[in-house]
């Protein structure tokens, strides 16, 4: 069994894999990560683990994780099942590499656009020749709500909510329209832009806001909230074959 650990901007998500399929997903606060991992070690026979983080982690935490499982840290120095054409590899978020690996594993020899809707919304594209070209980074849904509240004097901070109609008849409805429909129009526009160049395009939506957005999108997409985990597991297996 393999273990994939994703330390994000907000929290930690952990997936146990059995024969390359997600068996169980766990959530943890960063300060409780070791407690959760020790609990997993008791319940499952983990042969190898991979850890992806976009946060700065105390080196002592890594040392403790190494003691629990044979662990690989996801960085640009690992081997990947695709070619990377990103110019500034040293600044490339490792979570984006994991998403591309999932696209290679799940949709080989296809042009794939991966949309990861979380703290930020990232767009990543790999060709049918398994070449990663890059993509785009935009503010996530909650970040947009917070920006409206924090950078204005009177706009309230709202919880994301699907707009009821196209015209907001109150300040709250106007904010929901501006944020949610703005994100939808952005995503639909990006998909359309890629499809003009790559007509046979596969689109995958993942991340914490997957369910919220998939209900509003008109484009044909594959919604997969575990896509990053699958990519981490694929990279782990790819490097264990050395």
Secondary structure, 3 states (H helix, E strand, C coil): CEEEEEECCCCEEEEEEECCEEEEEEEECHHHHHHHHHHHHHHCCCCEEEEEECCCCCHHHHHHHHHHCCEEECCCCCCCCCEECCCCHHHCCHHHHHHHHHHHHHCCCCEEEEEEECCEEEEEEECCCCEEEEEEEEECHHHHHHHHHHCCCCCCCCCCCCCCCCCCCCHHHHHHHHHHHHHHHHHHHHHHHHHHHCCCEEEEEECCCHHHHHCCCCCCCEECCCHHHHHHHHHHHHHHCC
